[in-house]
Amino acid sequence: MSISKIIGLQFRKPVGVLGKIIANLMVVGNHIFYKTMIDYLTIRSNDKILEIGYGPGIGVDMISKRFETCDIYGIDFSDLMYRRASKRNKQVIQNNRVHLLLGDFIDTEINMGLFDKIFCINVVYFWDDLHKPFSRVISLLRDDGIFCLYMEKNDDLNKVKLTKNDIFNKYSIEQISKALKAVGFKEVDFFFKKGYFIKAKK
Ligand SMILES: C[S@@+](CC[C@H](N)C(=O)[O-])C[C@H]1O[C@@H](n2cnc3c(N)ncnc32)[C@H](O)[C@@H]1O
């Protein structure tokens, strides 16, 4: 297997020593995307929020610090990320403000009622079929709930050796908008800042 594929697989599901290095890169590199995403989510006090693919847990940490009355949930299927994010958010987990799950978003049972906001950053590339995850997202949102996602532009991903391979699905903005509308989202908006920030309203 090529080095780029080995590293690509680590971005999909970090494990072991290499996964720890990749997790450290995510902490440094993705902070800026979380900052923009958190503003874009228009979070209100008491919102119930779910992050899919929380990775090392920096987004959950940032939200819990800025919005002290929100109820924050996260799901990630990497055991390493679960441990990292749990360590980073230890205090707020103990205080019952943050709830981290370990499991695949596609098929893990999530019975926590409906969410006001659901979001994910750099996760959509790893979904080979968009219908299943997007259907799941809309079913977990309350009416008027919001789903936001961030992804890099497909042309940019195709230029980089690391993401050129078949581990990364390189969706166009049109494919994402169409798939969101197909599962029932009423409105889809987006803006571009290093990549696409996309917002879908139920
Ligand atoms: C590229 S990392 C991004 C992590 C974090 N969102 C960030 O931007 O720093 C993708 C994360 O999504 C998780 N992930 C990918 N597919 C998933 C799925 N189907 N269910 C749960 N977690 C998933 C991986 O374990 C990994 O932690």
The ligand as an ORCA input file, in Angstrom:
! r2SCAN-3c Opt
* xyz 0 1
  C     -10.299     13.646      9.194
  S     -10.850     13.316     10.833
  C     -11.567     14.902     11.294
  C     -11.634     15.084     12.784
  C     -12.187     16.427     13.243
  N     -13.549     16.617     12.794
  C     -11.320     17.560     12.735
  O     -11.686     18.189     11.737
  O     -10.257     17.804     13.328
  C     -12.300     12.345     10.601
  C     -12.859     11.850     11.924
  O     -14.157     11.307     11.676
  C     -14.255     10.030     12.271
  N     -15.224      9.278     11.422
  C     -15.132      9.027     10.091
  N     -16.218      8.374      9.667
  C     -17.011      8.172     10.757
  C     -18.247      7.533     10.965
  N     -18.912      6.939      9.961
  N     -18.788      7.528     12.216
  C     -18.122      8.113     13.244
  N     -16.929      8.724     13.098
  C     -16.374      8.755     11.878
  C     -12.835      9.487     12.296
  O     -12.624      8.529     13.287
  C     -12.022     10.763     12.547
  O     -11.860     11.030     13.922
*
